[in-house]
Amino acid sequence: MKTVSDLNVAIFADGAEKAGMLEMYAKPYIKGFTTNPTLMRKAGVTDYEGFARDILQAIPDRPISFEVFADDFAEMARQARKIATWGKNIRVKIPITNTRGESAVPLCEQLTRGGIPLNVTAIFTLEQVQAVVDAVKGGAPTYVSVFAGRIADTGNDPVPLMADAVRRLAAAPNTELIWASPRELLNIFQADAIGCHIITVTNDILKKLSLVGKDLVEYSLDTVKMFHNDGSAAGFVL
């Protein structure tokens, strides 16, 4: 089995809690960061720009994605251009559609032609992948973020889809594929095996990296000890 240092896929930390982000920033294998309005709200962020600028000051040298939150394309464009001015390491996240299901691909093409690095997010189908590749080819650097974990939640195996996406992105050298919303540590190794460029991982999954390569007999014994210790600590009697 590969070790973390052997992996070709770049690991990005996904979250919006400053302490957790800085904890991951201290780890050299974390190559970038992503966040979104849902994570920011969950973390209690109320000042979007203030939070973003604070994080960018603390993490100035690795890519960070911040997402627009408008639903109107003209307002998305305005927000994207404003966000892009906050730092050279920013990727502006644009959802693949608005809430009415209208495609944001024309907006992505407009922004990338204007030199704004993007992260096109909430992608679930190969048709969406292809539309983005065709639109941004030759433009500014663009991440194509496919939500493999949520695809898996529907009972569909995301690996063949992601492998096909890797092939499609080869036609646009300015693009990189993100394996988004992983559900388990194994997904990092699956993403690496198919040649995916980036995987975004939450801190709770990243903390399991210490288990990589652990002897399974030893891990079995550790688990038995955990059950025994918790039963004793609970004072269970029969």
N, C-alpha and C positions, 0 to 999 in steps of 0.2 A: 504493500500500500504506500502511496505517496505521502510525504509529510507536507505540512503547510508550505514550507520553503520550496518544495518541488512543484507547486501548482503554477500553471500558466494563467489561470483565470484570476483577475484582479478582484479582491474582496473590498467592497464598500460597506461602511457601517450605515445602517438605516435607523434614524431616530430623531428626536427633537429635544432631548434633555441635555443641557450643556455639560453637566458633570459626566454623563455617560459618553458624550461625544469626545470630550477631552481625554477620558480614559482610553478610548479607542485610538485617538490621535497619537497617544504615546506608544502605540504598537506599530512597528515599521511595516508589518504585513497589511495594515489597513491603508489602502491606496486612495480612498475618496469617501465622500459622504453624500447621503440623500435624505431628504425629509419631505413632508407634504402637509397640507393644512390639517388633516385628521390627526397626524402625529403631534403637530404643534398645539392643537387644541387640547389633546389628551395630556400634554406636558404643562398645560396652563399658560401657554404663551398668549398674551393679549396685544402686544405691540409687535406686529409682523416685522416691520422694517428695523426696529430697534433690536429685536432678537437676531435677525439676519446679520446686521452689521456687527453686532457683538461677536457672533460666531466667526464671521469672516476675519475679524481682527485676531481672534485666537487661533484660527486655522487658515493661514494665508497662502499655503503652498500645496494644497491638495484640492482636487475638484469637489465642489459642493453644488448640489442641485436644490434650487428653491422654485416652488410651483406658483403659477398664477392661480387666482381663485375667482376670477370673473366668469360669467357664463355667456357674455356677449363677445363676439370675436374682436370687435373694435377695441373694447376695453381690455380684453386679453392682450392684444397687441401693445396697448399703452403700458400695461403692467409689465409685460415682458421686456420692453425697452428700458423701463425704469430699473427693474431688477438687474438687468445686464450691466448697468453702470456701477454697481456696488463693488465689484471686484473682478480681477482678471481670471480668477479660478471658478467663476460661476457658470453653471449650466442652467438655463431656464426651462423648467418643466411645463410642458403643454399637454393637456389631456387629449387623447385621440379624437374625442367628440365633445360637444357641450352636453348639457343635461337633456336636450331635445333629440340627441342622437345625430346631430348635424356634424359632418366631418370637419375636423380642424386641420386637415392636411393642407388646404390652400394657405392657411395662416402659417403653418410650419414652413412651407416653401417660401413665403414672403419674408419671414424672419431670418431663415438661414441664408437667403440671398442677400439679406441686409447685414450679414456678418455676425449674427447672434448665435452663439453655441446653444444647442437645445438638448433637452431630454424629453422625448415624446413618450408619454406614459399612459398606463391603463390599456395597453394593447393585449388582445386576447386571441386574435385570429391571424392566419398567414396572409389573408387578403389585406388586413390593416398593415401588416409588416411591409408587404410589397408596395402598397400605396405610399407609405412613408419613404421607403428606399427610392422610389421613382421621383418623389417630390424634392428630396433634399440632396440627391446625388450631385456632387460638385460644389456644394455650399459649405457653410460653416460646420465644424465638427458636431455630430449629432449622436446621442445615445438613443437606441430603440429599445424601450423597456417593456418586455413581455411578462405578464403576471403568471409565471409558470405555476406558482404555488396555488393560486386561485383556480387555475385550470385543473390542477390535480384535485382540488376540493370538489369538482363536479364529477369525479370518477374517470376523467380522461387522463391518459398518460401524457405528460407534457414533453417528455424527452424527444420523441420523433418530431414534434412540432418545433421545438427549439433547435434541433439539428438542421431542419429544413430552413429555419430562419437564419442560421449561421451561413448557410450556402447563399441565400438571397442577399445578405448584406455584403457578400464579397464583390458584388457589382458596384458598390458605393464605398470606396476606401475611406471616406470621411465619416463612416458610421461605425458604431460598436454596439453589440447586442448586450443587453442587461437581462439576466435571469432574476426577475423580481419576485417578491413575496415567498421566499423559500420557507418550507415547513420543518425541515430537519437538516442536521449537519451533512447528511449524505448528499443533499442537493448540491453542495459545493463541489464535491467530487464528480457528480453527474455533469454539472456545468463544465467543469474542466475537461472531462472526457470527450465532450462533443465539440470543444473548441470555442465555447461561449467566452466572450471577452471579459465580462464583468458579472458579479453576482452581488446583490444588495442583501445584507444580513443584519438582523436585529441583535442587540447585545445579548439577549438571553440565549440565542443559538451560538453566538460567537464564544460565549463562555464555555461551551462544550468542546472547543478545540483542544483543550488539554487531554481529552479522552482519545484523540486520534492515535491509533496504534496500540491502545491499551490491550493487554492480554485478556481474552474473554473468560478464561477460567478464573483469573484474579477478579475480573469485574463481576462474575457470578457470585463469588465469595463475598465481595463487598456488598452486593445486593442482599444476600442472606443476612449478613450482619446488620444491615439497616433495618430490615423487617424485625429482627430479634430485638435490637436496641429500642426501636420505637414501641414494640409491644411491652417491653419491660418498663419504659419511661411512662407509658400510659397507665401502668398498674393493672393491666387486664388480668382477670381471674375467671376460672370456670369451675 
